[in-house]
């Protein structure tokens, strides 16, 4: 199930994630939040000064042209996360056929 996500810190980014139906976007983003990889795609590097937030966007708000970060975030998780955080991300994001 494709979800369009709005991530806000001092600016706003929109992106798609292909997630399983019962996956929890909040848990996935919390697991990825402080990784260096996430900052490569999103963030103004002001996490210590501003609270970041994210939410799934209603379908009618979606442009259909937002980048899909599913595989990028999966790669970040494999490189930077361990334990429960890694499990949360990998079990939430759908794998695309290579």
Secondary structure as UniProt FT lines:
FT   STRAND          2..8
FT   STRAND          12..19
FT   TURN            21..22
FT   HELIX           25..32
FT   TURN            33..34
FT   HELIX           36..41
FT   TURN            47..49
FT   STRAND          53..56
FT   HELIX           59..61
FT   STRAND          67..68
FT   HELIX           70..80
FT   HELIX           83..92
//
